[in-house]
């Protein structure tokens, strides 16, 4: 597959992958800046991600939440304990198995997320102030598609160090 860059010459898939890779690196740097701003505002990034994910997917066991955020269950358990302590999440008996519990976002947690969502949406609207509504809608469609594909690929996105093919004759 090739596409035409601005100068009319076809772009190779490698060149396109480089462009996307560089844009992802820039986005990661911007996310680091955003997380720093969140921290200064008293919002823990990891806890916020857990809270938002739990709200989005609904009542869940801690193990399912850990899987959804690609994190270790023991780490998620510690972060959830903080959210429970803050009154943003509560544990309830699992209707399918009363011996287990599910995590549920509280009314205070929903209010916290709604406040953050309004602020986020206002900031995003400012970002797109110079875009037409159709341009913004088209970007949203492609961005949602990209993020979905990226999320599905992420668990195996970067091969583990020991899993690379070894040149012939190379032992360990």
C-alpha positions as CSV (number, residue, x, y, z in Angstrom):
1,X,0.0,0.0,0.0
2,X,1.3,3.4,-0.9
3,X,-0.1,6.9,-0.5
4,X,0.8,10.2,-2.0
5,X,2.7,12.6,0.2
6,X,2.3,16.3,-0.2
7,X,4.8,16.5,-3.0
8,X,2.9,13.9,-5.1
9,X,5.5,11.1,-4.8
10,X,4.3,7.8,-3.5
11,X,5.2,7.1,0.2
12,X,6.4,3.7,1.2
13,X,4.8,1.8,4.0
14,X,8.1,2.2,5.9
15,X,8.0,6.0,5.5
16,X,4.4,6.1,6.6
17,X,5.2,3.9,9.6
18,X,8.0,6.3,10.4
19,X,5.6,9.3,10.3
20,X,3.1,7.5,12.6
21,X,5.9,6.3,14.9
22,X,7.3,9.8,15.2
23,X,3.8,11.2,15.9
24,X,3.3,8.5,18.6
25,X,6.6,9.5,20.2
26,X,5.5,13.2,20.2
27,X,2.1,12.2,21.6
28,X,3.8,10.2,24.4
29,X,5.9,13.2,25.3
30,X,2.8,15.3,25.3
31,X,1.0,12.7,27.5
32,X,4.0,12.9,30.0
33,X,3.4,16.7,30.2
34,X,-0.3,16.2,30.7
35,X,0.3,13.6,33.4
36,X,2.6,16.1,35.1
37,X,-0.1,18.7,35.0
38,X,-2.6,16.2,36.4
39,X,-0.2,15.4,39.3
40,X,0.1,19.1,40.1
41,X,-3.7,19.3,40.1
42,X,-3.8,16.4,42.7
43,X,-4.9,13.8,40.2
44,X,-3.0,10.5,40.2
45,X,-2.8,9.3,36.5
46,X,-2.9,5.6,37.3
47,X,-5.9,5.9,39.6
48,X,-7.7,8.2,37.2
49,X,-7.2,5.6,34.4
50,X,-8.6,2.8,36.7
51,X,-11.6,4.9,37.7
52,X,-12.4,5.9,34.1
53,X,-12.0,2.4,32.9
54,X,-14.2,1.0,35.6
55,X,-16.8,3.6,34.9
56,X,-16.7,2.7,31.1
57,X,-16.8,-1.0,31.5
58,X,-19.1,-1.2,34.5
59,X,-18.8,-3.2,37.7
60,X,-15.8,-5.5,37.4
61,X,-13.6,-7.8,39.4
62,X,-10.2,-6.4,40.2
63,X,-8.6,-9.0,37.9
64,X,-10.7,-7.9,35.0
65,X,-9.8,-4.3,35.6
66,X,-6.1,-5.1,35.7
67,X,-6.4,-6.9,32.4
68,X,-8.3,-4.0,30.9
69,X,-5.6,-1.5,31.7
70,X,-2.7,-3.9,30.9
71,X,-1.5,-3.9,34.5
72,X,-0.4,-6.2,37.2
73,X,-3.3,-7.3,39.5
74,X,-1.4,-6.6,42.7
75,X,-0.6,-3.0,41.5
76,X,-4.3,-2.5,40.6
77,X,-5.3,-3.8,44.0
78,X,-3.2,-1.2,45.8
79,X,-4.5,1.6,43.5
80,X,-8.1,0.4,44.0
81,X,-7.6,0.5,47.7
82,X,-6.8,4.2,47.4
83,X,-9.9,4.8,45.3
84,X,-12.0,3.0,47.9
85,X,-10.5,5.1,50.7
86,X,-11.2,8.3,48.7
87,X,-14.9,7.2,48.3
88,X,-14.7,7.1,44.5
89,X,-15.1,3.3,44.3
90,X,-16.8,0.7,46.4
91,X,-16.6,-3.1,46.7
92,X,-19.9,-5.0,46.4
93,X,-20.7,-8.7,46.5
94,X,-20.5,-10.2,43.0
95,X,-24.0,-11.2,42.0
96,X,-22.6,-14.2,40.2
97,X,-20.5,-15.4,43.1
98,X,-21.2,-13.9,46.6
99,X,-17.8,-15.0,47.8
100,X,-16.1,-12.6,45.4
101,X,-16.5,-8.8,45.0
102,X,-16.9,-6.4,42.2
103,X,-15.7,-2.9,42.0
104,X,-18.3,-0.2,41.3
105,X,-17.8,3.6,40.8
106,X,-19.6,5.6,43.5
107,X,-21.7,8.7,42.9
108,X,-18.8,10.7,44.1
109,X,-16.6,8.9,41.5
110,X,-19.1,9.6,38.7
111,X,-19.2,13.3,39.7
112,X,-15.4,13.4,39.8
113,X,-15.2,11.9,36.3
114,X,-18.0,14.2,34.9
115,X,-16.1,17.2,36.2
116,X,-12.9,16.0,34.5
117,X,-14.8,15.1,31.3
118,X,-16.2,18.6,31.0
119,X,-12.8,20.1,31.5
120,X,-11.2,17.7,29.0
121,X,-14.0,18.4,26.4
122,X,-13.5,22.1,26.7
123,X,-9.8,21.7,26.2
124,X,-10.4,19.5,23.1
125,X,-12.9,22.0,21.7
126,X,-10.2,24.6,21.9
127,X,-7.7,22.4,20.1
128,X,-10.2,21.9,17.2
129,X,-11.4,25.6,17.1
130,X,-9.8,26.1,13.7
131,X,-11.2,22.8,12.2
132,X,-14.5,22.5,10.5
133,X,-17.1,20.2,12.1
134,X,-16.7,17.7,9.2
135,X,-12.9,17.7,9.6
136,X,-13.2,17.2,13.3
137,X,-15.7,14.3,12.8
138,X,-13.5,12.7,10.2
139,X,-10.5,12.9,12.5
140,X,-12.5,11.4,15.4
141,X,-13.5,8.5,13.2
142,X,-10.0,7.7,12.1
143,X,-8.6,8.3,15.5
144,X,-11.1,6.0,17.2
145,X,-10.2,3.3,14.5
146,X,-6.5,3.8,15.1
147,X,-6.8,3.7,18.9
148,X,-8.9,0.5,18.7
149,X,-6.3,-1.2,16.4
150,X,-3.5,0.0,18.6
151,X,-5.2,-1.3,21.7
152,X,-5.6,-4.7,20.2
153,X,-2.0,-4.8,19.0
154,X,-0.4,-3.3,22.1
155,X,0.0,-6.6,24.2
156,X,2.5,-7.8,21.5
157,X,3.5,-4.5,20.0
158,X,7.2,-4.7,21.0
159,X,8.7,-8.2,21.0
160,X,10.4,-9.3,24.2
161,X,14.2,-9.0,24.2
162,X,14.8,-12.8,24.2
163,X,12.3,-13.5,21.4
164,X,14.1,-11.9,18.5
165,X,15.5,-14.2,15.9
166,X,19.2,-15.0,16.4
167,X,21.6,-14.9,13.5
168,X,22.9,-18.2,12.4
169,X,25.7,-19.5,14.6
170,X,24.9,-17.2,17.5
171,X,24.4,-19.1,20.8
172,X,23.0,-17.1,23.8
